[in-house]
Amino acid sequence: MSRRSLWTEEETEKLRSMYISGSSFEEIEYEFSARSSNAIRQKASRLGLRRHATLASINSFQNVLRISDGNGGVEDLIFRCSGCGSWIHANLNGGADDKTIVCRQCQTILRYAA
């Protein structure tokens, strides 16, 4: 039987921070390369950590930025308008799953799901 390596407090905090910040699972695996993906998922599950799937996928687009208060609290999105290139703030604290925002500069309508 192989001996399990215990998670240090530093590793646990780093994992928590990466989950909260919306890091991709590939980035998390890279940071914890000495651990299996299954071990990472199990630790995150035991800690009650959940990555927001929509934010994780939205973060891969160049025309979308995610902003937060830095403490894992308020998270909003800023979209680059496809019409004029200006940035548009979208507050994620609303109740609807399907959102529509309108660019103030050129009136382009953008839709996103959060």
C-alpha positions in Angstrom: 0.0 0.0 0.0 1.4 3.4 -1.0 1.5 6.2 1.5 -0.7 9.2 0.8 0.8 12.6 0.9 -1.2 15.0 3.1 -2.2 18.4 1.8 -0.3 21.2 3.5 -2.2 24.3 4.7 -0.4 26.3 2.0 -1.5 23.9 -0.8 -5.1 23.9 0.5 -5.2 27.7 0.5 -3.7 27.8 -3.0 -6.3 25.3 -4.3 -9.1 27.3 -2.7 -7.8 30.5 -4.2 -7.5 29.0 -7.7 -11.1 27.6 -7.5 -12.5 30.9 -6.4 -10.6 32.9 -9.0 -12.1 30.8 -11.8 -8.8 29.2 -12.9 -9.3 26.4 -15.5 -8.8 22.9 -14.2 -5.8 22.6 -16.5 -4.2 25.5 -14.7 -5.0 23.9 -11.4 -3.5 20.6 -12.5 -0.4 22.4 -13.7 0.1 24.0 -10.3 -0.4 20.7 -8.5 1.5 18.5 -10.9 2.7 16.2 -8.2 -0.9 15.2 -7.5 -3.3 13.3 -9.7 -6.4 15.1 -11.1 -8.5 12.7 -9.1 -6.7 13.8 -5.8 -7.2 17.4 -6.7 -11.0 16.9 -7.4 -11.4 14.9 -4.2 -9.7 17.6 -2.1 -11.8 20.4 -3.7 -14.9 18.3 -3.0 -14.0 17.8 0.6 -13.4 21.5 1.0 -16.8 22.2 -0.6 -15.2 24.1 -3.5 -17.1 24.6 -6.7 -15.9 26.3 -9.9 -18.5 28.4 -11.7 -18.7 26.5 -15.1 -19.9 29.5 -17.0 -17.2 31.8 -15.8 -14.5 29.1 -16.4 -15.6 28.9 -20.1 -16.2 32.6 -20.5 -12.7 33.3 -19.2 -11.3 31.7 -22.3 -12.7 34.4 -24.6 -10.4 37.4 -25.4 -13.4 39.8 -25.4 -14.5 39.0 -21.9 -12.9 40.0 -18.6 -14.0 38.8 -15.1 -13.7 41.2 -12.2 -14.1 40.5 -8.5 -13.5 42.1 -5.1 -10.5 39.9 -4.7 -11.9 37.9 -1.8 -14.1 35.5 -3.8 -17.1 37.8 -3.4 -18.8 39.9 -6.1 -18.0 38.7 -9.6 -19.0 40.6 -12.7 -18.1 40.5 -16.3 -16.8 43.2 -18.7 -17.5 42.5 -22.4 -15.8 44.1 -25.4 -18.5 45.3 -27.8 -18.4 43.5 -31.1 -19.7 46.6 -32.8 -17.5 49.5 -31.6 -14.9 47.8 -29.3 -15.8 49.7 -26.1 -16.1 47.8 -22.8 -19.5 47.0 -21.3 -20.0 46.1 -17.6 -22.4 43.2 -16.9 -23.5 42.7 -13.3 -23.9 39.0 -12.5 -25.9 39.6 -9.3 -29.2 39.6 -11.2 -31.7 36.7 -11.0 -32.2 35.7 -14.6 -30.0 33.1 -16.3 -30.2 34.6 -19.7 -28.9 38.2 -19.9 -29.0 41.0 -22.5 -26.9 44.1 -22.4 -26.8 47.0 -24.8 -23.6 49.0 -25.7 -24.1 52.7 -24.7 -21.8 53.8 -27.6 -23.3 52.0 -30.6 -26.4 50.3 -29.3 -25.2 46.8 -30.2 -27.1 44.1 -28.3 -25.0 41.4 -26.5 -26.5 38.3 -25.0 -24.8 36.0 -22.5 -25.7 33.2 -20.1 -24.3 33.3 -16.5 
